[in-house]
Amino acid sequence: MAGVKILVQLAALFGKLSLLAVGGVNSTLPAIAREVVDGRHWLTREQFAQLFAIAQSAPGPNMLVVVLIGQRVGGVAGGVVAGLAMILPAGILVVLASGLWDRFRQARWRRVLQAAILPITGGLVLAAAVVLVEAADTAPPLIAVTAAAAALSYWSKFHPLWVLAAGTVVGLLAGL
């Protein structure tokens, strides 16, 4: 079983990041990577990218990567603590703020804030994509697979699972 110190570190890290996850966990991926890879050295960049890929391929919410990181660092207890720490602070804040948010639905500042959230969230998710590409693309063939997947996703109507399957087949055939 994980030590109490690790569980407290997981709770503190993901509790803090929970309050910054505008638009979901993907917007905080650069901060998560910075903390667990560069700051605490719990994972390598490659391990982080692999856990993200596993989390994204599983059904469920996009915060599963946090549970996998917690489990990797602190066992099952670490996964539970990390998951709860990522959900509870933001969830409690949303419940407390929702009444106030509704009360000011006609306020100008609310409309401005709502208009600003989309591009901010888009930028945060784009930053997350850059972190993941840097971690995963360690050789020219991998860069080519990423570029092809991005192009197919952007310019075609292929379902993302077909793009994922194609990337997997290419990777297996190329021995990546």
C-alpha positions in Angstrom: 0.0 0.0 0.0 1.2 3.5 -0.8 2.6 5.6 2.0 0.6 8.4 3.5 3.1 11.0 2.3 2.5 10.0 -1.4 -1.3 10.0 -0.9 -1.1 13.5 0.6 1.1 14.7 -2.3 -1.4 13.3 -4.8 -4.3 14.9 -3.0 -2.6 18.3 -2.8 -1.4 18.2 -6.4 -4.7 17.1 -8.1 -6.8 19.1 -5.7 -5.0 22.3 -6.7 -5.1 21.4 -10.4 -8.9 20.6 -10.1 -9.6 24.3 -9.5 -7.6 25.2 -12.7 -9.2 22.7 -15.0 -11.2 25.1 -17.2 -12.9 22.9 -19.8 -11.8 19.6 -18.2 -8.6 17.8 -17.3 -7.1 18.1 -20.8 -6.7 21.9 -20.2 -4.4 21.1 -17.3 -2.3 18.4 -19.0 0.8 20.7 -19.4 0.7 21.5 -15.7 0.2 17.8 -14.8 3.1 16.8 -17.0 5.3 19.5 -15.6 4.5 18.3 -12.1 4.6 14.5 -12.5 7.4 14.3 -15.1 9.7 17.3 -14.6 9.0 18.4 -11.0 8.4 15.1 -9.0 9.9 12.6 -11.5 7.1 10.2 -10.9 6.9 9.4 -14.6 9.0 9.8 -17.7 7.6 11.7 -20.7 7.0 8.5 -22.5 5.1 6.9 -19.5 3.0 10.0 -19.3 2.1 9.9 -23.0 1.3 6.1 -22.6 -1.0 6.7 -19.6 -2.8 9.4 -21.5 -3.3 7.2 -24.5 -4.7 4.4 -22.3 -7.0 6.8 -20.5 -8.3 8.3 -23.8 -8.9 4.8 -25.3 -11.0 3.7 -22.4 -14.7 4.7 -22.1 -15.4 7.3 -19.5 -14.5 10.8 -18.5 -11.3 12.5 -19.8 -10.0 12.6 -16.2 -9.1 8.9 -16.2 -5.4 9.9 -16.8 -5.3 11.4 -13.3 -6.5 8.1 -11.8 -3.9 6.2 -13.8 -1.1 8.5 -12.7 -2.3 8.2 -9.1 -2.4 4.4 -9.4 1.0 4.3 -11.0 2.5 6.4 -8.2 0.5 5.2 -5.2 -1.3 1.9 -6.1 -5.0 1.5 -6.0 -5.3 4.0 -3.0 -3.3 6.5 -5.1 -5.7 6.2 -8.0 -8.7 6.7 -5.7 -7.1 9.7 -4.0 -6.0 11.3 -7.2 -9.4 10.8 -8.8 -11.3 12.2 -5.9 -8.9 15.1 -5.6 -9.5 16.0 -9.2 -13.3 15.8 -8.9 -14.2 17.1 -5.5 -12.7 20.6 -5.2 -14.0 21.7 -8.6 -17.3 20.0 -8.1 -17.9 21.7 -4.7 -16.9 25.1 -6.2 -19.4 24.6 -9.1 -22.2 23.7 -6.7 -21.4 26.8 -4.6 -21.0 29.2 -7.5 -23.9 28.0 -9.6 -26.5 30.0 -7.6 -24.5 33.1 -8.0 -23.8 32.5 -11.7 -27.5 32.1 -12.3 -28.4 35.2 -10.3 -26.2 37.3 -12.6 -27.2 35.8 -15.9 -28.0 39.2 -17.4 -24.8 40.9 -16.2 -22.3 42.2 -18.8 -19.3 40.7 -17.0 -20.9 37.3 -17.2 -21.4 37.5 -20.9 -17.8 38.7 -21.4 -16.5 35.9 -19.2 -18.5 33.3 -21.1 -17.3 34.6 -24.4 -13.7 34.5 -23.2 -13.8 31.0 -21.8 -14.0 29.2 -25.2 -10.8 30.6 -26.7 -9.0 30.2 -23.4 -10.0 26.6 -23.1 -9.1 26.0 -26.8 -5.6 27.4 -26.1 -5.2 25.3 -23.0 -6.2 22.1 -24.9 -3.8 23.1 -27.7 -1.0 23.4 -25.2 -1.9 20.0 -23.9 -1.7 18.6 -27.4 1.8 20.0 -27.8 3.0 18.4 -24.6 1.7 15.0 -25.6 3.2 15.3 -29.1 6.5 16.2 -27.7 6.4 13.2 -25.3 5.2 10.7 -27.9 7.0 11.7 -31.1 10.5 10.6 -30.3 11.4 9.5 -33.9 10.6 10.7 -37.4 8.2 7.9 -38.2 6.2 8.7 -35.1 6.1 12.4 -36.1 4.8 11.2 -39.5 2.0 9.1 -37.9 1.0 12.1 -35.7 0.9 14.5 -38.6 -1.2 12.0 -40.7 -3.6 11.4 -37.8 -3.9 15.2 -37.2 -4.6 15.8 -40.9 -7.1 13.0 -41.2 -8.9 14.2 -38.1 -9.0 17.8 -39.3 -9.8 17.4 -43.0 -11.9 14.2 -43.1 -15.1 12.9 -41.6 -13.4 9.8 -40.3 -14.5 8.8 -36.8 -11.5 9.3 -34.4 -11.6 5.6 -33.6 -10.8 4.8 -37.2 -7.9 7.2 -37.1 -6.7 5.6 -33.9 -7.0 2.1 -35.4 -5.1 3.1 -38.6 -2.3 4.6 -36.5 -2.1 1.4 -34.5 -1.9 -0.7 -37.7 0.8 1.6 -39.1 2.7 1.4 -35.9 2.5 -2.4 -35.8 3.5 -2.7 -39.4 6.4 -0.3 -39.0 7.6 -1.9 -35.8 7.2 1.4 -33.8 
